[in-house]
Each structure stands twice: as C-alpha cells, then as structure tokens.
Amino acid sequence: MSSDPFVVVGGDAAGLSAASKFARTTSDRETIVFEKGRWVSYAHCGTPYFVKGEVERLTDLLSLSPEDAADRGIDLRREHEVVAVDTDEQVVTVDGPDGSFDQPYGDLLLGTGARARTEPVDGFHLDGVFKLHGLDDAGAIRAYLMDPETASIEDLGGGEYLDEERAARYLAMDPPESIAIIGGGFVGIEMAEAFSSFDTDVHLFQRSGHVLKTFGEEVGERVESHLREQGVSLHLGEPVERLRGSNGSIEAVVCPERELDVDATLVGIGLQPNVELVSEQVELGDSGAIATDEYGQTSADHVYAAGDCAEMVNTVTKQPTWVPLGLPANRAGRAIGQTVAGNPEPIGEVAETAMVKAFDLECGRSGLIDLDSARDAGFDPVSKTITAGSRSGYYPGSAETTVTLVADRHSGMLLGGSIVGADRAAVRIDIIATALGAGLTVEEFERLDLGYAPPFSPVWDPVLTAAKVLRGSMS
C-alpha cells in the first residue's frame, strides 16, 4: 500500500464523493475513510419522509453501502473516530474498536459535517425531546410514533446500522398525542407535515418573524396560512425558554407568557459546523466554518475541507458563505477528489439555492432575497412580487404561483428570488439559480426563451412575468 494515502475524515456526502472520485482516478495511492458512526453516505433530507412513512425503510436512504465503497477501492472504516490532527507531521490519531493508532496521510480531507444546535433550549436531555440529524434520530422518532402492540424494530428497516437500544426504548412507550416543534426552518416545516400524518396535535414555535425566514416574507406568510389550514397551531413571536419535565420525560414547553403541555418536542433551531477537531490548525471563516480556497484547500498544506463544515463562495456577493446543503457538499467533495488525484478542479460557487415542501405547497429560494443583506453586500436592491398561474388559465390544474425577484438598481443585475405555489413551483427556482450563475441582468433574464405549452406553463412563465414587472419598476 502507499505511504502517502488520501485520508478522509467523515463518511457522508463530501467525504465519500471525494474518496470515490479519487479512487476511480488514481490507483497508486490508498484511499482511507474514517467514519465515527455506523451510517455512511445517507440522505439527510429524506428523514422527514421516513418519519412520515413515505419512505419505508431507513436503509432506503443509503446512497452507498460499505460493500459498494469496498468495490470502489475505498478502505472504509466505520466506528473509527479521528480525535486529533497534526498538520505539521501529516498524521491523524484515530480511536477505533481495537484501540488508538496514528495514521499518516499525503492529503487530508475534513468532511466532519455539522451538528444540530440545541442551545439555548434547556431540557434537551429529557425523554421525548428530539433533534433530527441522522438516521438514528429518525428511527427513534418513528419508533415513538408507532403502535407498540403491533409494530417491531424490524419495521424500521435499519439493518445492522440502527441504534436498536434507543429505538426499542421509544417503541415501548405510548405514542405521543401532542408534539411541539421549536423552529420554523426546513426541519420544522417538513416535520410538521410528518407529525400531522399520525393524527397528533402539532404546535410550531417560531421565536420571531415568519417561518422559513431565508425564503422571504412572501413565502413565509403563505406557508403560515397553509399550515393553519392543515391544523398546525402556530406560535409566532413566542420564544421557548425551556422544556419542563418530570421523571426524566418531557411534560411542557415553557414560554414567557405560558406553558403548553406536550408529550414530545422536536428541536430544529439550526446547525453549527463541526470544526473543533482542527480549529487550532486551520483558519476559520467569519461564519465559524473552515475557510477554503477555490479548490477547497484550507490554510494548512495538503489539508482540504468540504461539506457542512466548510465555507464556499457566494455566487452573487463573491464572498465566503456557509451553506450546509447536499449538492454543494457532493460537488465540492468530487472536485477535491479530482484535485488530489492530480487534475485540479474548482469546487464552484453557491447561490444558496434551496427547496422545501410544506404539505401541498412547494417553496424555493436562490441568491440574495433579504434587502438588508443585499445592502450590506454593497447593492441598491429593488424587489417586486407577483402572483400568476402555473399553467395556461384554460388548462386544468393551474395554481397560484407567487414569485419575488430582487435586483440591483444600479447595474440591473439579478440578485435573487423566491417562489411558492402548489403546482411545480419549487423546480422553477432552478431557472433563477441558473440566471444567477450566469450573472444575468433582469433585462437579460426577461428575454430568456423558456419552453411553453398549456399543460406546463402560460406563455409568460411566472418567473418571466416577475422579471417583466421588476424591470418596469426599475426604469
């Protein structure tokens, strides 16, 4: 085996994308991946749909099995935690099932990901209080929702990977009748739908403003109305101070003005990057994530970082940003694998494009939407919102689609946009993301030759109508 292996810390999106690309590209160096847990290469974004029951088995969310990794020439070592990194000696210290050892590296990729925030919510240790950041979390939540008299651990489909002790403990409990969700972001919105499918009383707490804050006010307001129609009780502008329990189990959510009795609570108040392993060895960015260059290299020689622990460059502002999402992680990892193999490839930029499903509504966002953030970035933002049909008015199935576009008054450059609707709304955000990547002005965007047929779009697609109205306001 080689004396200068490519060592990867973390066996999920960025890590295994890099390892796979490197192993396919070169055969004269070893590829070693250390993963501290049992699960590897799984779909974080699919966990709410597993909890709901639309995805049958946890193992359905696996993208790459350990056997697949071995077939690709990757030495994947699960339940091996890297506990120290020496960038001067180019060695990592690993704690494994058989003890601790040092592993030299020629190049190192940090794919340590992020973790769910629990602070400042006090009481997270109580039974019935969950986060949703990993398949064991998803397995425990779904176990708690199932009928203990008719269900079994095997129904979760976790195979050899599942934390069966944790899941079995929750499966033995009576299912919850009322659930509080703390946080109105991606996880909160998707899990409100998942919990509602189990005929539970669902309460969603948002500390301030609207839900889906990064999608803009127009999307947030429409989603809030729809959530109420679906029976979700919203508590906007109502911060949760702590969780109160008895005998080790959750009993109530405590707010400044009142307490709400609940049987379970999901805390979804954001993520923070896992950087503690190397915080003294490499530079961190203003976001707290690891700073990297255009090829994903850190301030330390032969050390790269990608995925939810690392920054990337924003397409619009050209400044570093932290975007813990799946596609940027996979793309950056693949590029780094190619670079380490000897053919440098940039990791690319991110427009912070995202989608989320809220019951029957589809939401999308890309670029700069918040006007204050746009001003802070040096732009003079102009914003317009329109509502138009998703198909030709005479064709069945048309639904109201709301589009917001933001542009710079001085240059005319498109800065960002959001969209919400019930009929193929979310995928339309890709048009906006593509325009941002190309650096189009609003005028150029308005002139795009998009496809048209009555079952798919009106003659003027809603995104083009928004561009037309925005351009008119600017002139």
Secondary structure, 3 states (H helix, E strand, C coil): CCCCCEEEECCCHHHHHHHHHHHHHCCCCCEEEEECCCCCCECHHHHHHHHHCCCCCHHHHECCCHHHHHHCCCEEEECCEEEEEECCCCEEEEEECCEEEEEECCEEEECCCEEECCCCCECCCCECEECCCCHHHHHHHHHHHCCCCCCCHHHHCCCCCCCHHHHHHHHCCCCCCEEEEECCCHHHHHHHHHHHCCCCEEEEEECCCCCCHHHCHHHHHHHHHHHHHCCCEEEECCCCCEEEEECCEEEEEECCCCEEECCEEEECCCEEECCCCCCCCCCECCCCCECCCCCCECCCCCEEECCCCECEEECCCCCEECCCCHHHHHHHHHHHHHHHCCCCCCCCEECCCEEEEECCEEEEEEECCCHHHHHHCCCCEEEEEEEEECCCCCCCCCCEEEEEEEEECCCCEEEEEEEEECCCCHHHHHHHHHHHHHCCEHHHHHCCCCCCCCCCCCCCCHHHHHHHHHHHHHC
